[in-house]
Amino acid sequence: MSLKVIYKEEGNGFVGLSYEPFLQKTIMHLEFKRWSLTECRRYKKVWSIIKKTLKESGITEVHSLCDSERAVKFNKFWGFKDTGFIAQVEDGYRYILKLEL
């Protein structure tokens, strides 16, 4: 899997994309270390720019593979929807979520 970082904050986190050949889907990776109400407001502004940029580049949907209910909740906060599918991976299972841009 080759991860393309599309947004990064040094020491805090990133947003990246990869392609999952078995699922034939673009997978989004989200990681933020700092979390507060102020940071959340800032992330929302950044998130709208990221989505607009992806849409302008021709990407109409991305997926997320979540390994826990907490990760599912975090991804739903950003607008991802549950697909009802689960993928089996080397170290367990992942819930598959989808975001239409």
Short mmCIF file of the C-alpha atoms (twelve columns), coordinates in Angstrom:
data_MODEL
# 
_entry.id   MODEL 
# 
loop_
_atom_site.group_PDB 
_atom_site.id 
_atom_site.type_symbol 
_atom_site.label_atom_id 
_atom_site.label_alt_id 
_atom_site.label_comp_id 
_atom_site.label_asym_id 
_atom_site.label_seq_id 
_atom_site.Cartn_x 
_atom_site.Cartn_y 
_atom_site.Cartn_z 
_atom_site.pdbx_PDB_model_num 
ATOM 1   C CA . MET A 1   0.000   0.000  0.000  1 
ATOM 2   C CA . SER A 2   1.365   3.355  -1.044 1 
ATOM 3   C CA . LEU A 3   0.137   6.257  1.075  1 
ATOM 4   C CA . LYS A 4   -0.100  9.701  -0.523 1 
ATOM 5   C CA . VAL A 5   -0.244  12.387 2.166  1 
ATOM 6   C CA . ILE A 6   -2.529  15.200 1.018  1 
ATOM 7   C CA . TYR A 7   -2.437  17.295 4.212  1 
ATOM 8   C CA . LYS A 8   0.012   17.228 7.101  1 
ATOM 9   C CA . GLU A 9   0.589   19.151 10.316 1 
ATOM 10  C CA . GLU A 10  4.023   18.561 11.770 1 
ATOM 11  C CA . GLY A 11  3.775   16.769 15.105 1 
ATOM 12  C CA . ASN A 12  -0.017  16.548 14.963 1 
ATOM 13  C CA . GLY A 13  -1.335  14.378 12.180 1 
ATOM 14  C CA . PHE A 14  -2.199  13.974 8.546  1 
ATOM 15  C CA . VAL A 15  -4.801  13.103 5.947  1 
ATOM 16  C CA . GLY A 16  -3.697  10.629 3.298  1 
ATOM 17  C CA . LEU A 17  -5.019  8.481  0.490  1 
ATOM 18  C CA . SER A 18  -4.147  4.986  -0.643 1 
ATOM 19  C CA . TYR A 19  -5.656  2.552  -3.106 1 
ATOM 20  C CA . GLU A 20  -6.830  -0.865 -1.900 1 
ATOM 21  C CA . PRO A 21  -6.547  -3.210 -4.900 1 
ATOM 22  C CA . PHE A 22  -8.624  -6.026 -3.380 1 
ATOM 23  C CA . LEU A 23  -11.537 -3.707 -2.572 1 
ATOM 24  C CA . GLN A 24  -10.815 -1.562 -5.643 1 
ATOM 25  C CA . LYS A 25  -11.432 1.530  -3.528 1 
ATOM 26  C CA . THR A 26  -9.591  4.708  -2.569 1 
ATOM 27  C CA . ILE A 27  -9.002  4.662  1.195  1 
ATOM 28  C CA . MET A 28  -8.669  7.829  3.271  1 
ATOM 29  C CA . HIS A 29  -6.444  7.808  6.351  1 
ATOM 30  C CA . LEU A 30  -7.134  10.384 9.085  1 
ATOM 31  C CA . GLU A 31  -4.927  10.941 12.102 1 
ATOM 32  C CA . PHE A 32  -5.011  13.914 14.463 1 
ATOM 33  C CA . LYS A 33  -3.198  13.890 17.814 1 
ATOM 34  C CA . ARG A 34  -4.442  17.196 19.223 1 
ATOM 35  C CA . TRP A 35  -8.133  17.361 19.906 1 
ATOM 36  C CA . SER A 36  -10.099 20.192 21.509 1 
ATOM 37  C CA . LEU A 37  -13.082 22.337 20.609 1 
ATOM 38  C CA . THR A 38  -10.780 25.007 19.146 1 
ATOM 39  C CA . GLU A 39  -8.842  22.424 17.113 1 
ATOM 40  C CA . CYS A 40  -12.102 20.834 15.967 1 
ATOM 41  C CA . ARG A 41  -13.352 24.145 14.584 1 
ATOM 42  C CA . ARG A 42  -10.058 24.625 12.765 1 
ATOM 43  C CA . TYR A 43  -10.121 21.056 11.407 1 
ATOM 44  C CA . LYS A 44  -13.652 21.634 10.049 1 
ATOM 45  C CA . LYS A 45  -12.344 24.534 7.940  1 
ATOM 46  C CA . VAL A 46  -9.380  22.482 6.720  1 
ATOM 47  C CA . TRP A 47  -11.694 19.523 6.023  1 
ATOM 48  C CA . SER A 48  -13.922 21.575 3.718  1 
ATOM 49  C CA . ILE A 49  -10.832 22.640 1.714  1 
ATOM 50  C CA . ILE A 50  -9.619  19.026 1.487  1 
ATOM 51  C CA . LYS A 51  -13.013 17.799 0.252  1 
ATOM 52  C CA . LYS A 52  -13.252 20.583 -2.317 1 
ATOM 53  C CA . THR A 53  -9.736  19.845 -3.587 1 
ATOM 54  C CA . LEU A 54  -10.488 16.123 -3.916 1 
ATOM 55  C CA . LYS A 55  -13.737 16.840 -5.749 1 
ATOM 56  C CA . GLU A 56  -11.959 19.214 -8.138 1 
ATOM 57  C CA . SER A 57  -9.363  16.524 -8.869 1 
ATOM 58  C CA . GLY A 58  -12.107 14.099 -9.942 1 
ATOM 59  C CA . ILE A 59  -12.380 11.985 -6.792 1 
ATOM 60  C CA . THR A 60  -16.075 11.462 -6.064 1 
ATOM 61  C CA . GLU A 61  -15.869 9.055  -3.130 1 
ATOM 62  C CA . VAL A 62  -13.392 7.757  -0.582 1 
ATOM 63  C CA . HIS A 63  -13.631 4.933  1.926  1 
ATOM 64  C CA . SER A 64  -12.299 4.419  5.424  1 
ATOM 65  C CA . LEU A 65  -11.391 1.159  7.160  1 
ATOM 66  C CA . CYS A 66  -12.082 1.438  10.891 1 
ATOM 67  C CA . ASP A 67  -10.809 -1.051 13.450 1 
ATOM 68  C CA . SER A 68  -13.083 -0.017 16.346 1 
ATOM 69  C CA . GLU A 69  -16.406 1.573  17.174 1 
ATOM 70  C CA . ARG A 70  -14.493 4.638  18.357 1 
ATOM 71  C CA . ALA A 71  -12.827 4.961  14.939 1 
ATOM 72  C CA . VAL A 72  -16.223 4.540  13.272 1 
ATOM 73  C CA . LYS A 73  -17.635 7.360  15.420 1 
ATOM 74  C CA . PHE A 74  -14.632 9.582  14.613 1 
ATOM 75  C CA . ASN A 75  -15.035 8.997  10.865 1 
ATOM 76  C CA . LYS A 76  -18.799 9.580  11.000 1 
ATOM 77  C CA . PHE A 77  -18.035 12.968 12.577 1 
ATOM 78  C CA . TRP A 78  -16.309 13.876 9.269  1 
ATOM 79  C CA . GLY A 79  -19.298 12.763 7.203  1 
ATOM 80  C CA . PHE A 80  -18.476 9.127  6.455  1 
ATOM 81  C CA . LYS A 81  -21.454 6.753  6.342  1 
ATOM 82  C CA . ASP A 82  -21.533 3.094  7.338  1 
ATOM 83  C CA . THR A 83  -21.716 0.765  4.321  1 
ATOM 84  C CA . GLY A 84  -22.755 -2.276 6.337  1 
ATOM 85  C CA . PHE A 85  -19.665 -4.146 5.107  1 
ATOM 86  C CA . ILE A 86  -16.724 -5.490 7.089  1 
ATOM 87  C CA . ALA A 87  -13.335 -6.420 5.603  1 
ATOM 88  C CA . GLN A 88  -11.090 -9.140 6.997  1 
ATOM 89  C CA . VAL A 89  -7.456  -8.043 7.101  1 
ATOM 90  C CA . GLU A 90  -4.244  -9.636 8.372  1 
ATOM 91  C CA . ASP A 91  -4.729  -8.453 11.953 1 
ATOM 92  C CA . GLY A 92  -8.510  -8.628 12.302 1 
ATOM 93  C CA . TYR A 93  -11.559 -6.936 10.849 1 
ATOM 94  C CA . ARG A 94  -12.305 -3.413 9.633  1 
ATOM 95  C CA . TYR A 95  -15.631 -1.650 9.280  1 
ATOM 96  C CA . ILE A 96  -15.919 -0.084 5.817  1 
ATOM 97  C CA . LEU A 97  -17.254 3.465  5.722  1 
ATOM 98  C CA . LYS A 98  -17.833 5.672  2.678  1 
ATOM 99  C CA . LEU A 99  -17.759 9.408  2.023  1 
ATOM 100 C CA . GLU A 100 -19.329 10.796 -1.136 1 
ATOM 101 C CA . LEU A 101 -17.813 14.112 -2.140 1 
# 
